[in-house]
Amino acid sequence: MQLQVMMSSGFSVFRVGISFIIMCSFYMPTVGSLLELSPQKYFSTLQPGKASLAYFCQADSPRTSVFLEELNEAVRPLQDYGISVAKVNCVKEEISRYCGKEKDLMKAYLFKGNILLREFPTDTLFDVNAIVAHVLFALLFNEVKYITNLEDLQNIENALKGNANIIFSYVRAIGIPEHRAVMEAAFVYGTTYQFVLTTEIALLESIGSEDVEYAHLYFFHCKLVLDLTQQCRRTLMEQPLTTLNIHLFIKTMKAPLLTEVAEDPQQVSTVHLQLGLPLVFIVSQQATYEADRRTAEWVAWRLLGKAGVLLLLRDSLEVNIPQHANVVFKRAEKGVPVEFLVLHDVDLIISHVEHNTHIEEIQEDEDDDMEGPDIDVQDDEVAETVFRDRKRKLPLELTVELTEETFNATVMASDSIVLFYAGWQAVSMAFLQSYVDVAVKLKGTSTMLLTRINCADWSDVCTKQNVTEFPIVKMYKKGENPVSYAGMLGTKDLLKFIQLNRISYPVNITSIQEAEEYLSGELYKDLISYSSVSVLGLFSPTMTTAKEDFSEAGNYLKGYVITGIYSEEDVLLLSNKYAASLPALLLARHTEGKIESIPLANTRAEDIVQIVTDALLEMFPEITVENLPSYFRLQKPLLILFSDGSINPQYKKAILTLVKQKYLDSLTPCWLNLKKTPVGRQILRAYFDPLPPLPVLVLVNLHSGGQVFAFPSDQAIIEENLVLWLKKLEAGLENHITILPAQEWKPPLPAYDFLSMMDAATSQHSTRKIPKCMKETDVQENDKEQHEDKSAVRKEPIETLRIKHWNRSNWFKEAEKSFRHDKEL
């Protein structure tokens, strides 16, 4: 496939050429097979300027069989780049420094002519992708700059402004498939563009990427920038990083940003159509030419890499265009007539393109003829995701695989994180990717051992560890009871859980000075990025029961928020300073620099958990798919500000002012960024027809009636107007714009109604109820008692484990019910 791509029309700068492959044939018996030579014969075949990868080994060494299989797979793709590959069998009669010590035999060597360029430990060449990526990376050291910080990127960017463009890529690790794809592109385009590579997540975040869990590639348009103080425009490649996708993306970057045409749109053909992308024609006339051209250029930048944009001159066009039409849309499919549209908003044009473009996935692995399910009609989105990523190789070596024999010894010997999953389950396999991403982020920085056990293979172990659902993560520390992770199944939240569990909770604060450092965030400043709120319980030394309840709550909240306790003789000094009547909670909000007190008289552990959980909610949050359940469970109408990007600070100030003045106590004020959460556009379509200009403020009464009210678009979003509008709503003087249908959220097919299955299984198999905030030790002790009763001993079949369900907290269960039976958002 790589050779076919390189022989396409866009590869005129291919520097090595077919002559290298011809040169290889002089001593290669079969193209695509691994050449086996003696050291003397190998060195005699090396030619000046030609690259060659060699692996020196003892003949028939069983230790090398796996590596040799991967090396043999790499022969053909490396030959496509003019790089020969050989296995060199060390023989006693020939002396070579590469056949010396045992450690030398665990390396591969890259030569250019007879000059050694690089040596690779074989464990870094773990598969064919790693081999190709590492070899090309070594050869392209002058054309691919590897950087680790933002300053290096800025220096490169400044040096190339007005001269050349940059292709910046982030990959999770060197040697993975995405790294290989970037190196293959650099081999072809390295003389035209400056390639920049990084594996640092912090660098990717610093340039504004919000989703840092996957590989990214940006095109920096620096050649057009003449002012050194101006930043280069950046276009993100939204397709997965494969060799073919990168090639197509670069081809679209090379195409003209905007083209003027005066012919029938049905007959127009550009490189975009050849690449399977649609065309958007902005219809112009002489009277509005300048304004239309500015609009077309703005649309072109927004659609760069997604569609071609052309300016259609109506005045000089012989073909009749409907008078009302101002946009013409042409699909890439042959024979499909063009569409004449009336779209007066740039966002509407972008939306129309994004929702009417079908880019067929190109299968790069031609040898895989196995038929799979039709991913376009998958009923389960998680299963569809797993199917799409089925060929993605994860660096599982960063986590330790456990078995029945190794589980106890490993977990008892070190502080461990254990992922209990099932290899047959889609959710488990999807979460496994996030788990490995966490291992990548913690590599070399954490003392915790990340492990995993497949409960489909070792069901007895999972049953003994009270694992009744998949996937689940538990933390095991010496001398402590295991802690279960109950957060979102994603990299960010799991990483937060692990980092916050580096210390024991609640933290025992021993002095006033230490308490002040704790409340200011200085005591655990390295953890503040994971917990923006610190909780300190204040108790007199005699308040034994209250301290026990708080300690139980702190133990339950570990991994989600930092909690501490202060119970010294001078505790009144703190309580007087913060006007807190003992017992009390102090909530330190570090981002706002505020400390508030909450009384705890006669407050039970589960109530403290609820108080802290509510305190973690923001006053005016950005709603995302991940945090919506936390705010949805409050059962209040949602006051949502929809914005295409960051919101105006004045709007935020106005709403926060009303929050502090208690005008919005009966509502949940929030905002939604359509760029970060694209589903928001579909939500708006359910409210409005056509879509209004953004930003737009709506009130959605989800839990009673389903009415949707829109703040008047002709009014500024300021405090006075908002208060007046809310009073009209309360008095019933405002008309709703729509009513959401009252219907349950059901799966597309009965076979996918997993929640009902789990509820049924729970009622059938559960022999006891788990109380709120029940300690895991209590569950283990109950299990131990049951196992000691031999009449009750039985092995749970894996089929039972597949469908059993246990809700770890009462409010999560209530939120789940709300989502299943309430109205659609």
Disulfide bonds with the S-S distance in Angstrom:
Cys90-Cys99 1.93
Cys222-Cys232 2.24
Cys455-Cys462 1.93
